Amino acid sequence: MGSFSIWHWLIVLLVVVLIFGTKKLKNVGSDLGSAVKGFKDGVKGGAESGEPLPPSQQVTSSKANDANTVDVEAKNKV
């Protein structure tokens, strides 16, 4: 009772084909395939470029003296 049998999946597939039609499903499949291919090419291209990743921006001492910087250290009023 926990999992669906092959007949359940065939009925679901039949309903989906009846609702969307085979042409629409073909277009969705080709779009999905090209998106996956583009993603793989992007990942492969990024790994092969050999360029180092840009360093994360860090707060420097010059930024700490900026008038718009808020000090997060809590101070007690006397």
N, C-alpha and C positions, 0 to 999 in steps of 0.2 A: 504494500500500500504506500510505502515511502517514495518509491521512484515511479516514473512513468514508463509504460511499456512502449514498444515500437509502434503499436497501433495509435496510441495517444499522440505521438510525434507526427505520424502520417496525417492524422486528422487536423492537427494544428497547421501543418504545412499546406494542406489542401485549402483550409480556410484563408490562410495568408495569400495564397496564389489567387483565390477567387476575389479577395478584396482588392489587392494591389495590381494583379495582372503580371504576366511574365515579363513584359517589356520594362515595367517600372522596377521589378526586382533585378533584372539584368543591369539596369543603369545604376542602381544602388550598389550592386556587387562590384561593378567596374570602378565606381567612385571610391569605394572602400579599398579596393586593391591598389589603386593609384595613390591613395593617401598613405597606405602602409609602405609602399615602395618609396615614396618621397621621404617619409620619416626615416626609413633605413638608410637612404642615401645621405640624408642630413647628419645622422649619427656617425656614419662611416666617414663622411667628409670632415666632420669636426675632429674626429680622432686622428685622422691622417695629416691634418694641416701642420702639426708640430708647433703651432704658436701657443705660447703660454696664455693661460687665462688671465684677464685683468685682475689686479689685486683688489680686494674689497676696500671700500673707502673707510678710512679710520679717522677718528677725531684726533687732531693734533693739538699741540699746546697753543698754537695761534688761534685755533677755533675756540679754545676754552676761554680766551680773553675777549671774545666777541660780546658785544652788548646784548645780543639776542639769545645768548646761551643761558640756559637755566641750570643752576647748580642743584643737583638732586639730593645733596646731603642735608638731612634735617637738622635744624639748629633750634635749641631751646631759648625762649625769651626769658630774660632775667628780670 
